[in-house]
Amino acid sequence: MTSPVGFTLLQLRYFLVAAECGSMTEASGALHIAQSAVSAAIHNLERDLRVQLFIRRRGRGLTLTPAGERLQQQAREMLARAREIEREARGDGETISGPVAVGCFVTLAPYYLPPLFSECTDRHPGIEIDVVEGETDQLVQALGAGRIDFALTYDLGLTAEMDLRSETIARAPAYVIVAADHPLARQGSVELAELSAEPLVLLDLPHSRDYFRSLVAATGTAPDVRYRTRSYETVRSLVARGLGYSVLNQRPATGQTYGGGEIAELELRDGSPPLEVKIASVKGMTQTARARAVMELLREIAPRPAGS
């Protein structure tokens, strides 16, 4: 026989809502129950687990203790698994439905999200995908806080995160863009050293900026960063205007830019290693069936994210 558990799923639910709201009063409003019921449930949960989950300060709400932060992630997983068990017991376990929170690196979103949504609508219409777009550090933070189930991102900045596991689903080689009327535009390929006298239009995102700078620095020259922007499409438009060259990884299906200009793509002959596109998640976290289904769709569309 299994040993009895001293807490209930209801207590965990009240705890999660209180942690999210940061206040017993707001939690009671969100749950539509009396504040005393929320307080009692959390008090009993702390007693049963023999830990303090919140620091309570009058007028300043609730702050999770380290034990509370650990329980928050575990409680989310447990309640998600309980919902799956409930669906399977009712006989509808083969129909995958419910929300999946996906983090996506901002420059990957235009390439991967449209085919992902399309495939998911066709094959799993009951799944609701909620997307958080951001840079690597923001996605890592969202994973740690349990706001997303997994993230689709580059490997930039992931190697130092010991609490994450990742899987490579695609590789994106670096390439150069120049204006369509650039002298090298019809050359087809180039070495970065050939552009050392020209200004670099830099995609200025954390980690990305260091990566692009390192590619140029590897040629023994210092990049002349004349223009910088956090917008992928602005980089392309500036280059189309003849204001410099740039180095990117994801390739649009067209050379046309938003501003009506046109760029030419050149392969890199420098032998630079490609960036890896990864699915990242928290180590030890059990993914729901619907999250696993969305991950599988990403693996399938990864070789053909654009123009599919």
Secondary structure, 3 states (H helix, E strand, C coil): CCCCCCCCHHHHHHHHHHHHHCCHHHHHHHHCCCHHHHHHHHHHHHHHHCCCCEEEECCCEEEECHHHHHHHHHHHHHHHHHHHHHHHHCCCCCCCCEEEEEEEECCCHHHHHHHHHHHHHHHCCCEEEEEEEECHHHHHHHHHHCCCCEEEEECCCCCCCCCEEEEEEEEECCEEEEECCCCCCCCCEECHHHHCCCCEEEECCCCHHHHHHHHHHCCCCCCCEEEEECCHHHHHHHHHCCCCEEEECCCCCCCECCCCCEEEEEEECCCCCCEEEEEEEECCCCCCHHHHHHHHHHHHHCCCCCCC
